[in-house]
Amino acid sequence: MPETAAKPQKRATAAPKTVGKGKVAKQPVKGLKAQNKTGKYTPELAQEIFRRISMGEPLLKICRDETMPTRQAVYNWCGADESLALQFARAREEGCDAMAEESLSIMDDEPLAVFDEAGNKRYDPGSISWNKGRAEHRLKLMACWNPKRYGTKLALGGDPGNPIQVEAQIESNTYLAAIMKNVELKKQVAANE
């Protein structure tokens, strides 16, 4: 009988890998969801990204979703198409406004209250500090993204939109009188020496 090659065995599916204390490692995504990580442009996908940016969500967080492209792919799209770049800039401006409103609501919300043994209400200083940090971080991020609108730069000169103008009012009679008085005093000092 002729020898036949053995059929290759079917690949056994491996059990999910664990990452310490029973947590299961993230498995690679298969199928339709994984296609967007390649950076393939679709108008619907771009509009979803711009919508989320305009709500104040950072691009890095958006691109961590399995159905979204990488950050570099989004920047490549904007670099290749000027209308997409304008939409991205507009979404970023709207996102900054949303973050400013969120920062305001963070500071307006009442901090975590605790009650002591006597029933007196006190505010948790850690909660106050944490909320202050959250609000300040958003403001600093907005100043980086849109320095003209949210930055704190104080321009003293060189700003073509707002040049420095110096105005001086000199009354020549008073100035001349002061010079004459100074000369007269010098003459008196010289005469006394």
C-alpha positions as a printed NumPy array, in Angstrom:
array([[  0.   ,   0.   ,   0.   ],
       [  1.233,   3.467,  -0.764],
       [  2.118,   5.555,   2.197],
       [ -0.168,   8.456,   2.772],
       [  0.826,  11.582,   4.549],
       [ -0.688,  11.974,   7.932],
       [ -3.349,  14.569,   8.174],
       [ -2.265,  17.548,  10.196],
       [ -3.958,  17.709,  13.513],
       [ -6.417,  20.484,  14.088],
       [ -5.042,  23.29 ,  16.146],
       [ -6.24 ,  23.088,  19.696],
       [ -7.632,  26.305,  21.016],
       [ -5.654,  27.51 ,  23.944],
       [ -7.317,  28.345,  27.19 ],
       [ -7.45 ,  32.057,  27.955],
       [ -4.269,  33.279,  29.577],
       [ -4.626,  34.583,  33.082],
       [ -2.953,  37.734,  34.311],
       [ -2.679,  37.255,  38.046],
       [ -5.444,  36.42 ,  40.535],
       [ -7.922,  34.975,  38.05 ],
       [ -8.048,  37.961,  35.691],
       [ -8.22 ,  36.957,  32.05 ],
       [ -5.901,  38.681,  29.577],
       [ -7.524,  40.605,  26.758],
       [ -7.812,  38.375,  23.7  ],
       [ -7.163,  39.751,  20.231],
       [-10.317,  40.916,  18.504],
       [-11.363,  38.984,  15.405],
       [-13.736,  39.812,  12.628],
       [-15.441,  43.085,  11.84 ],
       [-14.355,  44.959,  14.97 ],
       [-10.653,  44.511,  14.247],
       [-10.871,  46.066,  10.79 ],
       [-10.989,  49.631,  12.13 ],
       [ -7.658,  49.299,  13.974],
       [ -6.037,  49.24 ,  10.528],
       [ -6.932,  52.91 ,  10.095],
       [ -9.38 ,  52.49 ,   7.24 ],
       [-11.298,  55.737,   6.787],
       [-15.066,  55.855,   6.726],
       [-17.09 ,  59.078,   6.976],
       [-19.316,  57.578,   9.682],
       [-16.308,  56.631,  11.791],
       [-14.779,  60.095,  11.435],
       [-18.061,  61.756,  12.424],
       [-18.336,  59.519,  15.501],
       [-14.785,  60.443,  16.535],
       [-15.462,  64.164,  16.046],
       [-18.742,  63.904,  17.976],
       [-16.998,  62.329,  20.935],
       [-14.17 ,  64.872,  20.835],
       [-16.728,  67.697,  20.813],
       [-18.211,  66.235,  24.014],
       [-14.826,  66.664,  25.727],
       [-13.56 ,  63.093,  25.443],
       [ -9.815,  62.905,  24.703],
       [ -8.729,  61.327,  21.409],
       [ -6.469,  58.852,  23.21 ],
       [ -9.437,  57.46 ,  25.148],
       [-11.55 ,  57.276,  21.988],
       [ -8.847,  55.379,  20.108],
       [ -8.554,  52.801,  22.894],
       [-11.958,  51.426,  21.889],
       [-11.756,  48.258,  19.825],
       [-13.912,  49.706,  17.049],
       [-11.826,  52.877,  16.647],
       [ -8.648,  53.472,  14.635],
       [ -5.332,  54.455,  16.162],
       [ -4.524,  58.071,  16.994],
       [ -1.926,  58.134,  14.232],
       [ -4.529,  57.018,  11.699],
       [ -6.833,  59.882,  12.73 ],
       [ -3.972,  62.373,  12.418],
       [ -3.089,  60.914,   9.012],
       [ -6.688,  61.417,   7.858],
       [ -6.621,  65.038,   9.015],
       [ -3.248,  65.613,   7.366],
       [ -4.489,  64.246,   4.056],
       [ -7.83 ,  66.082,   3.977],
       [ -8.103,  69.754,   4.917],
       [-11.866,  69.562,   5.522],
       [-11.306,  66.777,   8.073],
       [ -8.612,  68.881,   9.734],
       [-11.081,  71.769,  10.036],
       [-13.75 ,  69.446,  11.46 ],
       [-11.202,  68.105,  13.958],
       [-10.228,  71.637,  15.017],
       [-13.888,  72.607,  15.4  ],
       [-14.604,  69.475,  17.448],
       [-11.588,  70.226,  19.662],
       [-12.896,  73.782,  20.295],
       [-16.327,  72.448,  21.212],
       [-14.658,  69.832,  23.406],
       [-12.758,  72.568,  25.247],
       [-16.04 ,  74.356,  25.912],
       [-17.543,  71.112,  27.211],
       [-14.523,  70.596,  29.475],
       [-14.835,  74.163,  30.793],
       [-18.465,  73.51 ,  31.671],
       [-17.512,  70.184,  33.276],
       [-14.779,  71.91 ,  35.291],
       [-17.297,  74.453,  36.521],
       [-19.756,  71.733,  37.548],
       [-16.991,  69.838,  39.373],
       [-16.244,  72.917,  41.471],
       [-19.93 ,  73.753,  41.972],
       [-20.869,  70.286,  43.225],
       [-20.892,  69.872,  46.973],
       [-17.911,  67.859,  48.219],
       [-18.279,  64.622,  50.132],
       [-19.707,  65.319,  53.586],
       [-18.82 ,  63.364,  56.695],
       [-20.472,  63.51 ,  60.099],
       [-18.576,  63.337,  63.363],
       [-19.763,  61.668,  66.588],
       [-21.784,  64.739,  67.588],
       [-23.617,  64.742,  64.258],
       [-21.858,  67.828,  62.917],
       [-21.46 ,  67.958,  59.165],
       [-17.921,  68.422,  57.871],
       [-16.471,  68.171,  54.407],
       [-13.837,  65.621,  53.57 ],
       [-10.641,  67.582,  52.75 ],
       [ -9.447,  64.777,  50.469],
       [-12.598,  65.067,  48.384],
       [-12.183,  68.831,  48.095],
       [ -8.55 ,  68.454,  47.05 ],
       [ -9.356,  65.726,  44.526],
       [-12.121,  67.78 ,  42.876],
       [ -9.879,  70.84 ,  42.768],
       [ -7.181,  68.805,  41.034],
       [ -9.663,  67.445,  38.493],
       [-10.915,  70.934,  37.634],
       [ -7.42 ,  72.437,  37.42 ],
       [ -6.166,  69.613,  35.21 ],
       [ -8.973,  70.214,  32.736],
       [ -8.196,  73.931,  32.65 ],
       [ -4.495,  73.281,  32.034],
       [ -5.305,  70.828,  29.264],
       [ -7.635,  73.346,  27.625],
       [ -4.876,  75.977,  27.805],
       [ -2.557,  73.578,  25.951],
       [ -5.118,  72.708,  23.285],
       [ -6.345,  76.267,  22.744],
       [ -3.865,  78.773,  24.228],
       [ -5.38 ,  81.845,  22.572],
       [ -8.746,  81.204,  24.158],
       [ -7.913,  79.495,  27.465],
       [ -4.238,  80.334,  28.001],
       [ -2.958,  82.706,  30.659],
       [ -0.109,  84.237,  28.66 ],
       [  0.336,  87.932,  29.267],
       [  1.736,  89.59 ,  26.142],
       [  3.516,  92.844,  26.8  ],
       [  4.841,  93.441,  23.327],
       [  5.187,  91.905,  19.937],
       [  1.505,  91.042,  19.691],
       [  0.436,  92.32 ,  16.253],
       [ -3.213,  92.188,  17.242],
       [ -2.69 ,  94.309,  20.346],
       [  0.46 ,  96.488,  20.117],
       [  1.62 ,  98.571,  23.059],
       [  0.858, 102.261,  22.787],
       [  2.685, 104.698,  25.028],
       [  1.114, 108.045,  25.699],
       [  2.966, 110.787,  27.522],
       [  1.615, 114.169,  28.483],
       [  4.258, 116.756,  29.175],
       [  3.447, 120.279,  30.072],
       [  6.375, 122.246,  28.703],
       [  5.89 , 125.21 ,  31.049],
       [  6.161, 123.069,  34.207],
       [  9.063, 121.117,  32.794],
       [ 10.933, 124.291,  31.84 ],
       [ 10.215, 125.813,  35.26 ],
       [ 11.657, 122.739,  36.984],
       [ 14.83 , 122.94 ,  34.901],
       [ 15.239, 126.655,  35.674],
       [ 14.776, 125.997,  39.411],
       [ 17.385, 123.237,  39.279],
       [ 19.874, 125.576,  37.545],
       [ 19.202, 128.298,  40.138],
       [ 19.818, 125.853,  43.015],
       [ 23.112, 124.733,  41.45 ],
       [ 24.219, 128.387,  41.219],
       [ 23.435, 128.927,  44.918],
       [ 25.351, 125.789,  45.926],
       [ 28.349, 126.883,  43.837],
       [ 28.272, 130.396,  45.365],
       [ 28.256, 129.022,  48.945],
       [ 31.307, 126.834,  48.386]])
